[in-house]
Amino acid sequence: MLTLQETSVDARRHPSNLNSIEFGPWHISYDMSCILPSMCSTKVVCERNDDQFCQFCIYCKELSIPHFPDMVFPKNNLSLTHQNGAKISFNPLDALKLVACTVDAIEVSCAEVWQEARPDATKKKKSFDWTFSTNYQGTLSDNIIVEPSEEGINFELLKQKDQILFYHDLTLFEDELHDHGISKLSVKIRVMPTHWFVLLRYFLRVDDVLVRSNETRLFHMANTNYVIREYTVKESKAADLKIPTAQMKEADDVIPFMPVKKKVVHKLIVNSESNSSS
Ligand SMILES: [Zn+2]
């Protein structure tokens, strides 16, 4: 049975006003927050170094990249928690941990454009992937079993115009690459009467150079003990897309036209006991 936390709200018209919902054995919730400050806000406390740190200092400690995106939303967090303790969550810190501290060849060619546009960038010589590209696919608790899957996501079901019980779109981080494009990680959740669906999307557009997307889709059907996870990487040089830059503003404008570089499907088994015990 599905129960809305705030039944006074019309879920179809104002789904974003809800911040949690129960879906069978799942508790689905999100948090929202303001932007990560660009400096330490509680120096006296943080300098004591006794495990109490402001968000900024936590990011400095946990991440090895020398810069953070312009906008990081440290507490924007989507969690899907099963009653047996299994948890799938999405947060910007874990995503940024996967940003490379070295750059590959194609990024170097972008970096030339980047450095020309930004002379002060040469001063900060420490190399890292300034596009903040991340292959983050969400954070899983240890009791979730991940295995390859023949079964993909039921996209026909997703296309059906079912009632939307719960919907939200959270930005985890965003950087405008000093007006040379966009690097953005966002996560959307949609809960319908028979299933839930999550789209985590990293989107990169370096204007006139490169477009890239790393998308993770999670799909769960009610009364099953698993979640299907599809991870799709797409990338194209801007010139190969033959789409004017002005028409590439939004991820949805361009991702459907990009070639798939990699696609991996997994089954996340969240409740293996339900098979054997009943
Ligand atoms: Zn601090």
Residues whose N, C-alpha, C, O or C-beta is under 5 A from the ligand:
A	BS01	ZN	C40 S41 T42 C46 F53 C54 C57
